[in-house]
Amino acid sequence: MELAVSECENEKMACFVEDGKTIGALSYAPDFKPSNQGVLIHFNCKDIDKSIMQVEKQGGKIVIPKTKIQAEGKGYFAVFTDPAGNRVGLYAE
């Protein structure tokens, strides 16, 4: 998967592209207000421990540490806030 970044006037967008198709996007504009109370998006990752270390290295803060999901065979999750204050989840099997 790759991120294709584009700008249109005052909005910036990074589109998730897989097999040549846009499957999702992250958007930013000056009037968007970061929040730790907003939508919680989770991203799959291959190595959750490595991803958590990268989050901290880039200035994010872990708010829910790596936690085993209690359902059989469902893996682990963690939640962090980015430097702007948005909550983001990580998931790995």
Wavefront OBJ file of the C-alpha trace (Angstrom):
o trace
v 0.000 0.000 0.000
v 1.212 3.518 -0.696
v 0.144 7.031 0.307
v -0.516 9.425 -2.558
v -0.397 13.007 -1.256
v -2.262 15.851 -2.941
v -3.216 19.443 -2.156
v -6.312 21.349 -3.225
v -6.445 25.001 -2.145
v -6.077 24.846 1.665
v -6.790 21.122 2.104
v -4.151 18.402 2.046
v -5.015 14.760 1.551
v -3.067 11.516 1.753
v -4.885 8.722 -0.052
v -4.327 5.056 0.741
v -3.716 3.386 -2.607
v -3.758 -0.366 -3.102
v -3.614 -2.081 -6.489
v -4.029 1.319 -8.179
v -7.273 2.121 -6.342
v -7.866 4.628 -3.559
v -9.198 2.699 -0.560
v -9.206 5.509 2.014
v -7.786 8.908 2.851
v -6.635 11.231 5.622
v -7.444 14.920 5.201
v -6.146 18.119 6.775
v -7.263 21.737 6.530
v -6.455 24.687 8.823
v -9.986 24.749 10.252
v -9.977 21.046 11.208
v -9.659 20.793 14.997
v -7.559 17.916 16.380
v -9.283 16.048 19.184
v -8.719 13.107 21.467
v -12.528 12.757 21.615
v -13.106 12.256 17.884
v -13.237 9.240 15.609
v -10.785 6.464 16.466
v -9.171 4.967 13.382
v -7.086 1.784 13.682
v -4.288 0.785 11.338
v -3.019 -2.759 10.845
v 0.696 -3.182 11.386
v 3.021 -6.159 11.053
v 4.979 -5.504 14.266
v 3.034 -3.597 16.922
v 6.066 -3.243 19.230
v 8.121 -1.667 16.451
v 5.185 0.598 15.508
v 4.789 1.764 19.128
v 8.505 2.612 19.268
v 8.152 4.622 16.039
v 5.109 6.493 17.413
v 7.074 7.525 20.505
v 10.116 8.469 18.411
v 7.915 10.782 16.300
v 6.399 12.536 19.347
v 3.232 10.495 19.838
v 2.078 9.356 23.278
v 0.774 5.872 24.050
v -2.589 6.146 25.872
v -3.501 2.431 25.842
v -0.434 0.174 25.821
v -0.196 -3.013 23.775
v -3.164 -5.075 24.930
v -4.140 -8.641 24.040
v -7.637 -8.858 22.587
v -9.556 -11.389 24.681
v -11.312 -13.049 21.721
v -9.472 -16.165 20.522
v -6.843 -15.477 17.846
v -7.591 -11.752 17.477
v -4.130 -10.370 18.263
v -3.204 -7.100 19.962
v -4.091 -3.419 19.868
v -2.718 -0.150 21.238
v -3.916 3.459 21.072
v -1.809 6.606 20.865
v -2.256 10.319 20.404
v -0.313 12.028 17.650
v 1.514 15.332 18.286
v -1.653 17.258 17.258
v -3.770 15.397 19.835
v -5.668 12.951 17.607
v -6.213 9.396 18.844
v -5.093 6.588 16.540
v -5.209 2.838 17.085
v -2.787 0.122 16.031
v -3.713 -3.512 15.460
v -1.579 -6.596 14.829
v -2.349 -10.312 14.793
l 1 2 3 4 5 6 7 8 9 10 11 12 13 14 15 16 17 18 19 20 21 22 23 24 25 26 27 28 29 30 31 32 33 34 35 36 37 38 39 40 41 42 43 44 45 46 47 48 49 50 51 52 53 54 55 56 57 58 59 60 61 62 63 64 65 66 67 68 69 70 71 72 73 74 75 76 77 78 79 80 81 82 83 84 85 86 87 88 89 90 91 92 93
